[in-house]
Amino acid sequence: MNIYEDYKSYIEEHLDLINKIRNRHPNICVLIDDVLKVTEYVQKEYFAKSKISEELEEIFEVGYGYLTNVLSDLEVMFKEYFNDNDDKIEYYTPIIVYSVYLDDFKCHLESEEKLTERHKEYLESAIDNLDHIMNHLHHYDMKELDNLINELNIEFEEFSKFQPVYAVFALVCEELDLF
């Protein structure tokens, strides 16, 4: 089985989760929607026997890897933290989205070999804090979340040009005219 067939199987296995996100959680959908558009486009090109450039192959691989990580994280959060309760998921959406963003940022720093021990501890502490809020269904104040985001922005100011995977894929969608 090649990566495109593997992807097709993976998406079929997770279609219920994807549809749940698309239909009930539009604010979480931003994390996966453009990535899915691009990976599905490349997959269709492959099955249509079209020539796929190396750049598109790499984009596909990044998107597929991202989707497997994000969908598995969301699945765990939805089931284990929120018992698939849509109201709870909706309440914690800002924390869910920011948690995925921080994980993506941490992976980016690791891949660029710019993750210092201090940065790692700082990020892991923030991710653990968000995870603890969701895991224990603590009430949170949007102002507190905004403060955490501002603190992290100050701490990581040197990386202000970072674009999360979902934002990069929005640009790729635009470039490929997939709207």
N, C-alpha and C positions, 0 to 999 in steps of 0.2 A: 504494500500500500504506500503511495506517495503522499506528500504533505497536503495536496489538494483533496485527495480522497479522505485522508485523515481529518482534515478540516470539515469536510462535508458531514462526516459521521459525528464529529464533535458537536457541530451546530445542531444537527438533528436531535442528539441526546439532550441538548440544553434549550431546545426550542420553547418549552413551556416557561422556563425562567425568562428567556428573552422576551417572549410575548407578554408575560406578566409585567416586566419592566416597561415595555413599550406602551402597554395599555393602561397601567395603573400608576406608574411612577415616572412621569415625564421629566422631572428634575434629576432623576438618576439616569435616565435614558441618555443624557448628554455624554455620559462616560463611555457608552458603547455604540451609539447610533452611527456616527460617521465612520468608526472603525469597521463596523459591520458592512456599511455601504461599500467601502473600498475593498475589503477582503472578499465580499461576495462578487464584486465586479471582476477582480483578478481571477477568482475561481471560475466564473462563467467564461472568461476569456480562455482559460486553460482547457475547459471541457469543450469549448468551441474550436479547439486546436489552433487558436491564434498564437502568434509569437509574443511571448512575454519578455519584456526587457529585464535586465539584471536588477535595475532600480525598482521595478514593480515587484519582482520576486522578493527583494529584500524588504520592501514595504509590507508585502503580504506576510512574510515571516514575523516581522515585528508586530503587526496587527494580530496575528493568530496567537502569538505568545502573550501579548497583552490581554486579549480576550480570555484566554484560559486562566490567567491569574485573577482578573477582575471578576469574571463570572463565578469562579469558585469562591472567592472572598464574599461576593454578594450572596451567594447561595447559603454560605455558613451564617452570615449575618441575619438573613431573612429567617432561616429556620431556627438557629440556636439562640439568637438574641431576641428576636421579635415574634417567634412562633408563627411566622407567615401572616401576622396581623398587619393589614395594610395601613391602618391608622397609626400604629407604632412606627412602621417603616417611614411613613410620610413625616411624622414628627421628627425623626432622627435623620432625615434626608441630608440636611446641611453637614452633619457630622460624617455620614456615610461618604458623601462626595469628597469632603476634605481629607478624610482618611485615605481614600484611594489616591487622591492627589499627592499626599505626603509619601505614600508607598512608592508611587511613580517617581517622585523627586529623589527619594533615597536610591532607587535602582539606577536612576540617571547618574547620580554622583558616583555610585559604585562603578558603573560602566566607563565613566570618564576618569576613573581613578582619582577623584577629588574628595572622597569621603574620608575626612579626618576622624580620629577617634572622638574628638569633641563634637563634631557635627553628627556623628553616628549616635552618640549618647543623647544629644539634644533631640534629634528626630525620633529615636526610639521612645524617649520619654513622652513626647507629644503624641505619638501613635498609640502608646500604651494608655495614655490618659483618655484619648478618644474611645479606644476600645473598652476601657473600664466603664465609661459613661454608657455606652451601648449595651455592654454585657450585663450591667446591673440596672439598666433602665432608669438611670438617674435623670432627674430633671436638669436641664441645662438652660442657660441664659444665652441668647444670641449675642449679647454684649460680651460675655465671657469668651465665646468662640471667636468673635471679632478681635478681642484682645490677644488671644493665642495666635491668631493669624498675623496680627501686626508684629508680635514678638518674633515670630518665625521669619517674617519678611525682613526685620532688622537684622536678625542673626545671619540670614542667608542673602543679604543685600548684594553681595558680589556675584550671585547667581541669578540676578533679576531677569536675565534673558531666557531663563528656562521656560520651555513650553511643554506642558504635559502631553502625553501620547494622544489623548482625545482631541486636543487643540491642533496638533500637527496633522492629524487625520482629517480635521475639518478643512484645513488648507489643501490637503490632497484631494478631498472631495470637490472642492472648488476648482482646482486645477484640472481634474478629470471631468468636470461638469456633471457631477452625479446628484444633482438636486432635483 
